[in-house]
Amino acid sequence: MKKLLASFFTLITLSALSQIEALFDIKKFHSLENNYIETYLFVYGNTLFESIDSNLKDKGIEVLQYIEDENNKIIAHKKYIIKEEADYVEKDGIVDLQRFPVNSGKYMLFIEITDINKPSNIEKHQQEFIINYSKFPCFSDIELLDSYWKANEENELTKSGFHMVPLVTNYFGPEFDKLAYYFEIYNSDPIDTSEMFLLKQSIKIKSTNKIAGQYNKIKKVPSNPVFPILNTFDLNNLPTGNYELSIELINKENKLLHKTTYDFQRTNLNNSMRLDRLNAVQINQTFVSKIPSDSINEFINCLSPIASRMEKNIIDKKSNDIDDTLKRQFLYSFWYNRQPENPSLAWEKYKLEVSKTDQLFSTKVRRGYETDMGRTYLKYGAPNTITDRPNEPSAYPYQIWHYYKIGKFNNKRFIFYMPDLGSNEYSTLHSTLQGEYFNRNWKTDLHRRNTPGRSVDNTQNPNDGQWGSNSNTFFINP
């Protein structure tokens, strides 16, 4: 699917030794006193280093933000440190919101992010913006929200009585069940404060500009100088596709006063995957109608590496309890959700990759897709480089897979090892990819073959200086 251009910027460094990954965005607002911008920063926690001091368990960043006007004069700046317990940062990342008052004009914002545990791990970015609220009525920028809640008291970072955690992305994957957003309507001092406007909020299909199903809301709003809007759309039934959030303000003469849109992408793998809905799926004259009955179970099971949570639930727990027709409807829906224009071609390409995993990774007791290496290969594709170390002293046989890019992530690594030397099957030992198995003691586990493990009283890893060991070097710089 074609990716949408977004108003946020991805900050990525490709070097293996400098790998901060972050998302950054700017939103513009207006108040009765002044204009202001908000900056939103999200840093992926697994791209930050831990302290070499084993007594310090924090991860964090030092952030410098400053704004220059058209004359290159710095009109605002902030420098601060954010740090949290390492496990929390690893799981949830770092979210930061800052606010800067600015006059109307053209500016350049600079941001510099430094890893507090490794100062050479640094990222810089600059972004131009123009702010000018002189034509009314108009809207602020649309701020997407990860969450929000009622504020007990107002402060400089609350808006309209709410605390809001920004969402710094326009991609709504299967894990999202709602689209929440905030914006403000601005009017000059109205002569008639009783005048009402009509506000239309809708989700439109990008390719046709038509409203997607029932995703349309209409309400009356007053002509106040500043009027806030906080809204959500339930995305559970919004199919995979490219969309735009459309906001329109209309007066009583049905004249369009102002309009803004925000493009986003939705992936919904669960939309057709409830068993009670599969009966409606038509499979006559499709590729699934030609599959032999003795192959259908295996063809469904091999989907597990790339299946969503709901799909895995059907595959793992219910595939043996449903009839042949329902299995075919499930298989067809699975590929239709991913490539509606040609589900048969998508299946044939994937089936070829499954055959490759059988050739490369199968054992006497497992198909290729059932192994950790096979699952990783099918889910993320072939790695860009492989470091194979079958005979390193004191270490179990291991391989390091290096991916230059996986989705929105760069420079990700997996290490597989074979602790059971007789099985010829490699298991996942550690990965730097968010959502995959993370093992901070992977070096100790890798060298358990001839070396005792870490003592709880010993803060120094006994395998860090292991003779002949190159695993850490290869892992950091594969």
Summary of the structure (lengths in Angstrom):
residues: 478
radius of gyration: 26.6
end to end distance: 30.6
largest distance: 84.7
contacts: 1409
relative contact order: 0.09
helix: 20%
strand: 39%
